[in-house]
Every structure is written in structure tokens, then in C-alpha cells.
Amino acid sequence: MSTNGGAGAVVRFAVAGLVAMAVLGVAGGIVLNGLAEDEAVDDARRLATLAGRGVVEPAFTDAALAGAPAALAELDLVVQERVLTEDVVRVKIWAPDGTILYSDEPRLIGQRYPLGADEQEALAEGVTEAELSDLSKPENVYEREGGELLEVYLPIRAPGGGQALFELYQRQSSIDASGRRLVEAVAPVAIGSLLLLWLIQLPLAWSSAHRLRDGLRERQGLLEAALESSSVERRRIAADLHDGPVQNLAGLSFSLSAAAERAPEGTDPATVRALEDGADAARDGIRRLRAAVVEINPGRLHDAGLAASIGDLAGVLRARGVTVEIDVPSDLALAPATEELLYRATAEALRNVAAHAEATRVGVRISVDDGRAALRIEDDGRGFDAATRARRREEGHLGLALVEDLVSHLGGTAAVTSEPGHGTTIAIEVPA
């Protein structure tokens, strides 16, 4: 990972954090607004309870319950002075049968409207209820000019035990304003906390990006060291094979051939044929070892080019009767690292074909387009599934995995596709 790549990752993290914070802020605002509205409605309930039980009920006499004008006038004075405000626009006191015993709107007194189920429940259970007023109801005809209203009702009692329903109408706008004040009080703290969390994470993300970059650099260094060590070891093995077994087999071949040619007259023909067969076997062994030496250490790769070197690799398969089609431009110009990678990938693929595929045809194609080199190797062998490949890895067959690592190291892509009975395709693309 380059420095620019690390900075880019941090920028992406920061942008993602801002987006997440915005989403959380919107969602939190919606939740907070709902909670604020609920809290404002609870405040309205508490206000109505305080007004009903603490102010109106002590002034609600048995005479007021009976509808005595003087008693209602005294009650109205209390309501006007101590209950009605800019936000509280109406007060009603209902008898259980739906008759309005008192209201600050005199035209409602004595009117009778059926109590709803909620009002009856509040009377029966002694609870305080709140709901948005339905201003289309006949009993709300004088409240329609006040905009949306929240009505809160609760039971109260006269000194003699008579029960009535106290109802208070509060402007919905005051409820909304109370909710907004709560949101405005809490929102800065919540937004500040999210912003602080985001700011704290930025240096952590930067540090993580640096550690990741350093880890990738270390991994790349180890891979390069492993490649160099592998190259040195391959050269040593190739030299040992060439100077040892290949030379010995060459000498043996010459000796057996000479012995067969110089055999005295009368020598058993079977003995001569055995000498000739031994010479042929020695020469075949030489060919195989030389092919292996070429595969282990492609000494002429950068001199003769990929086409010729891959042709050498194909010799083993062709000797087994496998058709190998090679489509590699002879004038291909590639960076040395790319050239060796494509060679190694091809060698690994052809080695796998020879060992496992039981193929009759193999195609190798290399092309360059727009600064990218593409290698495609296809065979018509028996193929394999993902489980088989995983098992081979566990058994130590890591050739393809190492090729994929090398491709990734050079900034390329590698894909291995296979299906039992339908062959295998290896596609690699790297910078040319």
C-alpha cells in the first residue's frame, strides 16, 4: 500500500464515518423528536392533573355540581384567574351523563353530549387521558378557531362525593414548542458526541492504515526474498542435474551404443538389442532431464523469449502425445519480472496438466493490450472442484496459490476456473 493509497483509505473511512454519522443523526433526530413529543404530552398531563386536582377540585362544590349559578360564578373566577393561559384555551367539567356542568364558554353550560369510551374509562378507573381533539364534534364548536388542540381529562370529586370529568384544552403548538425545546437542548450534546467519536477514530484509522501499509511492505519484501532464494536454489539444482546425471547418462548412452556396434560376430542378438535399448533409454532420460533443467532454470528465457521457452516446457507433454497449441508473439516486449511470472505460471499449469489432468489438448495464449499482459491456459482434462483444490493445498500442493500471490504482488489478477469433466482454465492479467 502506497502512502497515497493509505491516505485514500483514511479519506474513504472519514467520508464513510461522516455518512454514518449523518444517518445516525437523522435516525436519532426522528427518535428524539418522538421522545420529545411524548415528554411534552406527559407535561400536559401533569399540568392538567395539577390544574384539575390542585386548583379546580377544591373550588368544585356540591352546589357547583348541582349547577347553582353563584357557585359556578365562583368556580369561573378561579378558572379564569388560575387555569386559563395563552396556551390553555378551554376548560370543561362534565357530569357522568354527558351534561356540561361548567365551561369558561358559558354557551356550553347545560349542553349534553354523549361521553366517549375514553372519557367513560377515565371516570371509571380514575386515570388521566390525553388525545388530539376532534374539533369536528359538536361539543367542540367553540374551539375550532384555536387551531389544533390537545385535550386532557381526568375525574374530580365534589365534597359530597359526586363525581365529574375535568377537561382541559391546550394548544398543540405549545406542546410542539415544548418538544422542540427539549430537542434543541439534547441535540447539540448528541451531535457533539458523534462528532467527537468520529474525530477520535480518524487518528486510529490513520495508524491502522500505516500498520497495514508496513505489513504489506514487509510481506512484499519477504516474497521478493523468497523468490530470490528460490531462483538461486533452482540454478544450483539445474547445474547439479546438468553436470551430474545428464553427463553420466550421456556417457552411458555413448558406451552402450558403442558396445552394440562393436559386438563380435556371433554375439547373441538379444544381447545386442538389450545394449541398443539401454542406449535409447539413456537418451530418453537425457531428454527428460534436460526438459526438467529448462523448467527449473529457464536460462534462455530473457534471451530467446517466452515463445521459445514455453515451447521447451511443452516438450514433456508433446512427448506423451498431448497436443500443445502455443500462441505467443515472438516480438513480445515485457518487463523481466512480468516475463518470468508468465513463464512460471505456464510452467506450473503445464506441470499440473502432466500430473493430474489426463488432457489430450492444451492451449497457451499470451497477449498484450493497453499496457496489460494476459495469459490464458486451457486444457480439456478431467478438471476438479473447489473441494479437490482445497485438499491439494492441505497436502502441500501450493503451486497455483504461489502463482496467485506473485500475480497479486505485481498488481495483477488471477482466476482459476474448473469443473469436473470439463477441463481447467487459468486466466492471468498483469502490467506488461
MARMARLUM-620774 format. One record per residue (C-alpha): residue in one letter; x, y, z. Coordinates in nm, 3 decimals, always signed. Each point is the difference from the previous one (the first is absolute). Last residue first. Example, Ala and Ser with C-alpha at 12.3 -4.5 7.8 and 13.67 -1.06 7.14 Angstrom:
ATOM   resn        c1        c2        c3
ATOM      s    +1.367    -0.106    +0.714
ATOM      a    -0.137    -0.344    +0.066
//
This chain:
ATOM   resn        c1        c2        c3
ATOM      a    +0.312    -0.558    -1.912
ATOM      p    -0.209    +0.062    +0.311
ATOM      v    -0.166    -0.327    +0.098
ATOM      e    -0.293    -0.215    -0.116
ATOM      i    -0.031    -0.371    +0.067
ATOM      a    -0.265    -0.246    -0.119
ATOM      i    +0.028    -0.371    +0.086
ATOM      t    -0.259    -0.229    -0.160
ATOM      t    -0.060    -0.361    +0.101
ATOM      g    -0.172    -0.296    -0.166
ATOM      h    -0.366    -0.090    -0.030
ATOM      g    -0.032    -0.338    +0.172
ATOM      p    +0.007    +0.142    +0.351
ATOM      e    -0.025    +0.378    -0.022
ATOM      s    +0.279    +0.252    -0.002
ATOM      t    +0.058    +0.371    +0.024
ATOM      v    +0.323    +0.156    +0.126
ATOM      a    +0.011    +0.379    +0.004
ATOM      a    +0.301    +0.227    +0.043
ATOM      t    +0.017    +0.378    +0.026
ATOM      g    +0.292    +0.240    -0.019
ATOM      g    +0.183    +0.250    +0.220
ATOM      l    +0.341    -0.170    -0.018
ATOM      h    -0.039    -0.142    +0.351
ATOM      s    -0.350    -0.121    -0.089
ATOM      v    +0.147    -0.202    -0.287
ATOM      l    +0.269    -0.140    +0.229
ATOM      d    -0.261    -0.100    +0.258
ATOM      e    -0.210    -0.168    -0.270
ATOM      v    +0.308    -0.192    -0.118
ATOM      l    +0.064    -0.108    +0.359
ATOM      a    -0.356    -0.132    +0.028
ATOM      l    +0.037    -0.183    -0.330
ATOM      g    +0.315    -0.178    +0.121
ATOM      l    -0.120    -0.072    +0.353
ATOM      h    -0.033    -0.379    -0.013
ATOM      g    +0.073    -0.062    +0.370
ATOM      e    -0.264    -0.263    +0.085
ATOM      e    -0.222    +0.271    +0.145
ATOM      r    +0.021    +0.184    -0.332
ATOM      r    -0.096    -0.318    -0.183
ATOM      r    -0.303    -0.039    +0.225
ATOM      a    -0.113    +0.356    -0.073
ATOM      r    +0.034    -0.065    -0.374
ATOM      t    -0.206    -0.316    +0.028
ATOM      a    -0.270    +0.177    +0.201
ATOM      a    -0.019    +0.280    -0.257
ATOM      d    -0.066    -0.243    -0.286
ATOM      f    +0.232    -0.159    -0.252
ATOM      g    +0.063    -0.027    -0.374
ATOM      r    +0.013    -0.326    -0.200
ATOM      g    +0.214    +0.142    -0.276
ATOM      d    -0.093    +0.217    -0.297
ATOM      d    +0.264    +0.263    +0.076
ATOM      e    +0.004    +0.377    -0.004
ATOM      i    +0.278    +0.248    +0.081
ATOM      r    -0.061    +0.373    -0.036
ATOM      l    +0.267    +0.262    +0.065
ATOM      a    -0.079    +0.371    -0.029
ATOM      a    +0.253    +0.284    +0.002
ATOM      r    -0.131    +0.350    +0.073
ATOM      g    +0.133    +0.328    -0.144
ATOM      d    -0.302    +0.061    -0.220
ATOM      d    +0.000    -0.351    -0.146
ATOM      v    +0.262    -0.273    +0.016
ATOM      s    -0.067    -0.363    -0.091
ATOM      i    +0.104    -0.345    +0.120
ATOM      r    -0.174    -0.323    -0.101
ATOM      v    +0.066    -0.357    +0.113
ATOM      g    -0.236    -0.276    -0.118
ATOM      v    +0.013    -0.358    +0.129
ATOM      r    -0.145    -0.308    -0.170
ATOM      t    -0.026    -0.368    +0.092
ATOM      a    -0.036    +0.051    +0.376
ATOM      e    +0.054    -0.256    +0.277
ATOM      a    -0.022    +0.300    +0.238
ATOM      h    +0.204    -0.107    +0.303
ATOM      a    +0.377    -0.015    -0.038
ATOM      a    +0.057    +0.122    -0.357
ATOM      v    -0.271    +0.264    +0.023
ATOM      n    +0.135    +0.111    +0.338
ATOM      r    +0.349    +0.040    -0.147
ATOM      l    -0.148    +0.194    -0.292
ATOM      a    -0.168    +0.242    +0.243
ATOM      e    +0.310    +0.041    +0.214
ATOM      a    +0.221    +0.064    -0.304
ATOM      t    -0.252    +0.248    -0.141
ATOM      a    -0.011    +0.191    +0.328
ATOM      r    +0.379    +0.000    +0.023
ATOM      y    +0.032    +0.132    -0.358
ATOM      l    -0.261    +0.267    +0.059
ATOM      l    +0.182    +0.105    +0.317
ATOM      e    +0.337    +0.001    -0.175
ATOM      e    -0.125    +0.231    -0.274
ATOM      t    -0.172    +0.230    +0.249
ATOM      a    +0.316    +0.035    +0.209
ATOM      p    +0.213    +0.058    -0.312
ATOM      a    -0.236    +0.271    -0.132
ATOM      l    -0.166    -0.109    -0.320
ATOM      a    +0.054    +0.049    -0.373
ATOM      l    -0.157    -0.278    -0.210
ATOM      d    +0.168    -0.025    -0.339
ATOM      s    -0.058    -0.376    -0.036
ATOM      p    -0.371    +0.040    +0.069
ATOM      v    -0.127    -0.290    +0.216
ATOM      d    -0.270    -0.239    -0.126
ATOM      i    +0.108    -0.348    +0.109
ATOM      e    -0.212    -0.307    -0.078
ATOM      v    +0.105    -0.313    +0.192
ATOM      t    -0.136    -0.332    -0.127
ATOM      v    +0.072    -0.270    +0.258
ATOM      g    +0.180    -0.311    -0.135
ATOM      r    +0.216    -0.063    +0.305
ATOM      a    +0.308    +0.156    -0.167
ATOM      r    -0.223    +0.301    -0.071
ATOM      l    -0.058    +0.040    +0.373
ATOM      v    +0.370    -0.004    +0.083
ATOM      g    +0.090    +0.228    -0.292
ATOM      a    -0.254    +0.267    +0.101
ATOM      l    +0.250    +0.159    +0.236
ATOM      d    +0.248    +0.050    -0.284
ATOM      g    -0.271    +0.170    -0.205
ATOM      i    -0.067    +0.221    +0.301
ATOM      s    +0.364    +0.108    -0.019
ATOM      a    -0.018    +0.066    -0.375
ATOM      a    -0.315    +0.214    +0.024
ATOM      l    +0.110    +0.175    +0.317
ATOM      g    +0.318    +0.146    -0.139
ATOM      a    +0.333    -0.139    -0.126
ATOM      d    +0.223    +0.224    +0.215
ATOM      h    -0.223    +0.073    +0.300
ATOM      l    -0.111    -0.363    +0.026
ATOM      r    +0.335    -0.158    -0.096
ATOM      g    +0.096    -0.113    +0.349
ATOM      p    -0.345    -0.128    +0.082
ATOM      n    +0.107    -0.161    +0.328
ATOM      i    -0.232    -0.269    +0.133
ATOM      e    -0.193    -0.045    -0.324
ATOM      v    +0.312    -0.007    -0.214
ATOM      v    +0.164    -0.249    +0.237
ATOM      a    -0.314    -0.215    -0.009
ATOM      a    +0.006    -0.002    -0.378
ATOM      r    +0.368    -0.093    +0.014
ATOM      l    -0.082    -0.282    +0.242
ATOM      r    -0.270    -0.134    -0.229
ATOM      r    +0.219    +0.011    -0.306
ATOM      i    +0.290    -0.166    +0.183
ATOM      g    -0.229    -0.276    +0.126
ATOM      d    -0.115    -0.062    -0.355
ATOM      r    +0.367    -0.026    -0.106
ATOM      a    +0.068    -0.249    +0.280
ATOM      a    -0.304    -0.206    -0.099
ATOM      d    +0.119    -0.007    -0.362
ATOM      a    +0.348    -0.115    +0.110
ATOM      g    -0.153    -0.273    +0.219
ATOM      d    -0.220    -0.114    -0.290
ATOM      e    +0.312    -0.024    -0.223
ATOM      l    +0.187    -0.204    +0.262
ATOM      a    -0.303    -0.226    +0.052
ATOM      r    -0.033    -0.044    -0.376
ATOM      v    +0.364    -0.108    -0.020
ATOM      t    -0.050    -0.251    +0.283
ATOM      a    -0.310    -0.139    -0.166
ATOM      p    +0.197    -0.045    -0.321
ATOM      d    +0.241    -0.240    +0.180
ATOM      t    +0.351    +0.093    -0.115
ATOM      g    +0.113    -0.211    -0.293
ATOM      e    +0.202    +0.274    -0.152
ATOM      p    +0.155    +0.220    +0.264
ATOM      a    -0.200    +0.297    +0.145
ATOM      r    +0.154    +0.322    -0.116
ATOM      e    -0.325    +0.179    -0.092
ATOM      a    -0.184    -0.108    +0.317
ATOM      a    +0.295    +0.096    +0.221
ATOM      a    +0.026    +0.339    -0.166
ATOM      s    -0.368    +0.068    +0.059
ATOM      l    +0.028    -0.112    +0.360
ATOM      s    +0.307    +0.219    +0.060
ATOM      f    -0.150    +0.306    -0.169
ATOM      s    -0.321    -0.031    +0.200
ATOM      l    +0.188    -0.052    +0.326
ATOM      g    +0.208    +0.311    -0.063
ATOM      a    -0.313    +0.204    -0.068
ATOM      l    -0.168    -0.148    +0.309
ATOM      n    +0.296    +0.105    +0.214
ATOM      q    +0.003    +0.348    -0.151
ATOM      v    -0.373    +0.046    +0.066
ATOM      p    +0.024    -0.151    +0.350
ATOM      g    +0.282    +0.231    +0.119
ATOM      d    +0.094    +0.327    -0.171
ATOM      h    -0.348    +0.072    -0.132
ATOM      l    -0.184    -0.119    +0.310
ATOM      d    +0.234    +0.185    +0.236
ATOM      a    -0.023    +0.318    -0.210
ATOM      a    -0.381    -0.017    -0.001
ATOM      i    -0.005    -0.055    +0.375
ATOM      r    +0.226    +0.301    +0.060
ATOM      r    -0.198    +0.222    -0.237
ATOM      r    -0.324    -0.102    +0.167
ATOM      e    +0.146    +0.078    +0.344
ATOM      v    +0.104    +0.349    -0.110
ATOM      s    -0.343    +0.065    -0.153
ATOM      s    -0.176    -0.126    +0.312
ATOM      s    +0.212    +0.223    +0.220
ATOM      e    -0.085    +0.296    -0.225
ATOM      l    -0.369    -0.087    +0.006
ATOM      a    +0.003    -0.043    +0.377
ATOM      a    +0.173    +0.337    +0.041
ATOM      e    -0.258    +0.162    -0.226
ATOM      l    -0.280    -0.161    +0.199
ATOM      l    +0.154    +0.111    +0.327
ATOM      g    +0.033    +0.355    -0.128
ATOM      q    -0.358    -0.001    -0.126
ATOM      r    -0.120    -0.124    +0.340
ATOM      e    +0.199    +0.271    +0.176
ATOM      r    -0.143    +0.264    -0.231
ATOM      l    -0.349    -0.137    +0.055
ATOM      g    +0.050    +0.014    +0.376
ATOM      d    +0.130    +0.356    -0.022
ATOM      r    -0.308    +0.101    -0.200
ATOM      l    -0.230    -0.174    +0.248
ATOM      r    +0.175    +0.170    +0.290
ATOM      h    -0.030    +0.337    -0.175
ATOM      a    -0.370    -0.057    -0.072
ATOM      s    -0.059    -0.098    +0.362
ATOM      s    +0.171    +0.319    +0.121
ATOM      w    -0.210    +0.214    -0.233
ATOM      a    -0.317    -0.180    +0.111
ATOM      l    +0.091    +0.059    +0.365
ATOM      p    +0.077    +0.363    -0.078
ATOM      l    -0.348    +0.033    -0.158
ATOM      q    -0.189    -0.194    +0.269
ATOM      i    +0.026    +0.276    +0.262
ATOM      l    -0.144    +0.254    -0.246
ATOM      w    -0.299    -0.224    -0.072
ATOM      l    -0.065    -0.057    +0.371
ATOM      l    +0.020    +0.376    +0.058
ATOM      l    -0.247    +0.061    -0.283
ATOM      l    -0.241    -0.256    +0.142
ATOM      s    +0.028    +0.153    +0.348
ATOM      g    -0.048    +0.352    -0.137
ATOM      i    -0.309    -0.111    -0.189
ATOM      a    -0.149    -0.153    +0.317
ATOM      v    +0.090    +0.299    +0.219
ATOM      p    -0.126    +0.248    -0.259
ATOM      a    -0.326    -0.201    -0.041
ATOM      v    -0.096    -0.012    +0.370
ATOM      a    -0.102    +0.359    +0.069
ATOM      e    -0.136    +0.067    -0.347
ATOM      v    -0.199    -0.322    +0.018
ATOM      l    -0.147    +0.100    +0.336
ATOM      r    -0.085    +0.346    -0.128
ATOM      r    -0.159    -0.155    -0.305
ATOM      g    -0.220    -0.219    +0.215
ATOM      s    -0.120    +0.299    +0.201
ATOM      a    -0.072    +0.186    -0.322
ATOM      d    -0.200    -0.295    -0.130
ATOM      i    -0.210    -0.010    +0.319
ATOM      s    -0.051    +0.378    -0.022
ATOM      s    -0.110    -0.037    -0.361
ATOM      q    -0.247    -0.269    +0.106
ATOM      r    -0.185    +0.265    +0.198
ATOM      q    -0.139    -0.135    +0.327
ATOM      y    -0.360    -0.102    +0.071
ATOM      l    -0.084    -0.106    +0.358
ATOM      e    -0.274    -0.247    +0.098
ATOM      f    -0.115    -0.077    +0.357
ATOM      l    -0.244    -0.292    +0.017
ATOM      a    -0.246    -0.002    +0.292
ATOM      q    -0.064    -0.208    +0.311
ATOM      g    -0.224    +0.077    +0.296
ATOM      g    +0.162    -0.092    +0.329
ATOM      g    -0.155    +0.274    +0.216
ATOM      p    +0.317    +0.213    -0.021
ATOM      a    -0.016    -0.002    -0.382
ATOM      r    +0.218    -0.245    -0.187
ATOM      i    +0.237    +0.013    -0.297
ATOM      p    +0.056    -0.242    -0.289
ATOM      l    +0.267    +0.062    -0.268
ATOM      y    +0.011    +0.154    -0.346
ATOM      v    +0.269    +0.132    -0.233
ATOM      e    -0.086    +0.151    -0.339
ATOM      l    +0.274    +0.094    -0.243
ATOM      l    -0.102    +0.274    -0.241
ATOM      e    +0.067    +0.070    -0.367
ATOM      g    -0.096    +0.354    -0.103
ATOM      g    -0.185    +0.238    +0.233
ATOM      e    -0.290    +0.086    -0.231
ATOM      r    -0.161    -0.340    +0.037
ATOM      e    -0.037    +0.022    +0.377
ATOM      y    -0.359    +0.132    +0.010
ATOM      v    -0.145    -0.293    -0.198
ATOM      n    +0.178    -0.257    +0.214
ATOM      e    -0.316    -0.155    +0.150
ATOM      p    -0.132    -0.061    -0.352
ATOM      k    +0.297    -0.218    -0.099
ATOM      s    +0.203    +0.125    -0.298
ATOM      l    +0.272    +0.127    +0.230
ATOM      d    +0.122    -0.353    +0.071
ATOM      s    +0.248    +0.088    +0.272
ATOM      l    +0.335    -0.173    +0.006
ATOM      e    +0.013    -0.234    +0.297
ATOM      a    +0.083    -0.008    +0.369
ATOM      e    -0.125    -0.223    +0.282
ATOM      t    +0.032    +0.028    +0.379
ATOM      v    -0.119    -0.303    +0.196
ATOM      g    -0.278    -0.045    +0.258
ATOM      e    -0.106    -0.342    -0.128
ATOM      a    -0.371    +0.063    -0.062
ATOM      l    +0.024    +0.367    -0.086
ATOM      a    +0.302    -0.048    -0.232
ATOM      e    -0.173    -0.299    -0.160
ATOM      q    -0.313    +0.207    -0.067
ATOM      e    +0.213    +0.270    -0.164
ATOM      d    +0.179    -0.256    -0.213
ATOM      a    -0.326    -0.166    -0.109
ATOM      g    -0.148    +0.332    -0.109
ATOM      l    -0.240    +0.205    +0.207
ATOM      p    -0.333    +0.078    -0.167
ATOM      y    -0.068    +0.372    -0.036
ATOM      r    -0.217    +0.217    +0.225
ATOM      q    -0.005    +0.379    +0.005
ATOM      g    -0.067    +0.157    +0.342
ATOM      i    +0.301    +0.228    -0.015
ATOM      l    +0.138    +0.020    -0.355
ATOM      r    -0.112    +0.358    -0.067
ATOM      p    +0.190    +0.112    +0.311
ATOM      e    +0.347    -0.065    -0.156
ATOM      d    +0.211    -0.024    +0.318
ATOM      s    -0.177    -0.330    +0.032
ATOM      y    -0.211    -0.160    +0.275
ATOM      l    -0.248    -0.281    +0.052
ATOM      i    +0.025    -0.130    -0.359
ATOM      t    -0.251    -0.286    -0.004
ATOM      g    +0.144    -0.331    -0.121
ATOM      d    -0.178    -0.232    +0.250
ATOM      p    +0.309    -0.018    +0.223
ATOM      a    -0.012    +0.380    +0.044
ATOM      w    +0.262    +0.192    -0.195
ATOM      i    +0.230    +0.285    +0.100
ATOM      k    +0.148    +0.199    -0.286
ATOM      v    +0.306    +0.227    -0.026
ATOM      r    +0.120    +0.175    -0.315
ATOM      v    +0.297    +0.192    -0.141
ATOM      v    +0.300    -0.120    +0.201
ATOM      d    +0.301    +0.132    -0.196
ATOM      e    -0.050    +0.375    +0.052
ATOM      t    -0.118    -0.076    +0.350
ATOM      l    -0.319    -0.124    +0.169
ATOM      v    +0.055    -0.176    +0.330
ATOM      r    +0.051    +0.247    +0.288
ATOM      e    -0.194    +0.318    -0.066
ATOM      q    -0.266    -0.114    -0.245
ATOM      v    -0.041    -0.340    +0.165
ATOM      v    -0.032    +0.143    +0.349
ATOM      l    -0.250    +0.263    -0.115
ATOM      d    -0.198    -0.266    -0.186
ATOM      l    -0.029    -0.206    +0.319
ATOM      e    -0.143    +0.302    +0.187
ATOM      a    -0.248    +0.057    -0.282
ATOM      l    -0.092    -0.370    -0.001
ATOM      a    -0.078    +0.019    +0.373
ATOM      a    -0.219    +0.306    -0.051
ATOM      p    -0.182    -0.159    -0.293
ATOM      a    -0.083    -0.327    +0.186
ATOM      g    +0.061    -0.288    -0.246
ATOM      a    -0.037    -0.293    +0.244
ATOM      l    +0.373    -0.079    -0.034
ATOM      a    +0.067    +0.368    +0.068
ATOM      a    -0.210    -0.030    +0.315
ATOM      d    +0.189    -0.312    +0.102
ATOM      t    +0.316    +0.208    -0.025
ATOM      f    +0.272    +0.000    -0.265
ATOM      a    +0.243    +0.258    +0.141
ATOM      p    +0.233    -0.261    +0.157
ATOM      e    -0.031    -0.205    -0.326
ATOM      v    +0.096    +0.291    -0.226
ATOM      v    +0.347    +0.090    +0.132
ATOM      g    +0.199    -0.300    +0.119
ATOM      r    -0.193    -0.291    -0.149
ATOM      g    -0.092    +0.146    -0.335
ATOM      a    +0.278    +0.253    -0.050
ATOM      l    +0.274    -0.233    +0.130
ATOM      t    -0.140    -0.294    -0.194
ATOM      a    -0.030    +0.213    -0.313
ATOM      l    +0.360    +0.120    +0.033
ATOM      r    +0.123    -0.356    +0.061
ATOM      r    -0.186    -0.122    -0.306
ATOM      a    +0.142    +0.286    -0.208
ATOM      d    +0.350    -0.089    +0.122
ATOM      d    -0.065    -0.359    -0.106
ATOM      v    -0.097    +0.133    -0.343
ATOM      a    +0.329    +0.193    -0.012
ATOM      e    +0.192    -0.315    +0.098
ATOM      d    -0.168    -0.197    -0.277
ATOM      e    +0.080    +0.275    -0.249
ATOM      a    +0.363    +0.006    +0.114
ATOM      l    +0.024    -0.378    -0.031
ATOM      g    -0.131    +0.019    -0.355
ATOM      n    +0.244    +0.281    -0.084
ATOM      l    +0.283    -0.201    +0.154
ATOM      v    -0.084    -0.302    -0.214
ATOM      i    -0.014    +0.207    -0.318
ATOM      g    +0.312    +0.192    +0.096
ATOM      g    +0.182    -0.324    +0.081
ATOM      a    -0.084    -0.135    -0.346
ATOM      v    +0.118    +0.321    -0.162
ATOM      g    +0.313    +0.016    +0.215
ATOM      l    +0.074    -0.369    -0.048
ATOM      v    -0.023    +0.045    -0.376
ATOM      a    +0.218    +0.311    +0.017
ATOM      m    +0.253    -0.178    +0.221
ATOM      a    +0.010    -0.292    -0.242
ATOM      v    +0.058    +0.239    -0.289
ATOM      l    +0.270    +0.181    +0.196
ATOM      g    +0.166    -0.331    +0.092
ATOM      a    -0.011    -0.114    -0.363
ATOM      v    +0.166    +0.327    -0.099
ATOM      a    +0.269    -0.048    +0.266
ATOM      f    +0.059    -0.362    -0.097
ATOM      r    +0.030    +0.098    -0.366
ATOM      v    +0.246    +0.272    +0.096
ATOM      v    +0.196    -0.249    +0.211
ATOM      a    +0.013    -0.245    -0.292
ATOM      g    +0.113    +0.277    -0.232
ATOM      a    +0.276    +0.098    +0.240
ATOM      g    +0.118    -0.360    +0.009
ATOM      g    -0.012    -0.026    -0.379
ATOM      n    +0.190    +0.327    -0.031
ATOM      t    +0.264    -0.136    +0.234
ATOM      s    +0.014    -0.317    -0.206
ATOM      m    -0.147    -0.332    +0.104
//
